């Protein structure tokens, strides 16, 4: 029963990693739409940046592309660690996956809130909640399992 919960949680985090990769691809390839949504309330400011101060506009676009690349790499890490958990069920791998996923999803949620981009806030919140679900399901197995202390 507990092994099945570990595999079920690892599958959820595996799909969450794929979701993170797709979110990163969205960040990279739909940069114009993302900038329009981010500067929706002050669209005149984005027009000013794009026309008169292209260096600032370029920095905003570069920052969003960088976030997308980091999302893709973190998604690959989550997929790899989730697959490793499905095969071997090690506690250290689960701990690394838990810490890296929680930190990356929480940081992305904070960045989305600071940008005030509601589309990214909703997409990030969905990703964060599914990651938490995938991590909480097998927690009883890892707490009950006895490990050697060195």
Buried (B, 14 or more C-beta within 10 A) or exposed (E): EEEEBBBBBBBBBBBBBBBBBBBBBBBBEBBEEBBEBBBEEEEEEBEBBBEEEEEBBEEBBEEBBEBBEBBBBBBBBBBBBBBBBBEEBBEEBBEBBBEBBBEBBEBBBEBBBEBBBEBBBEBBBEBBEBBBBBBEBBBEBBEEEEEEEE
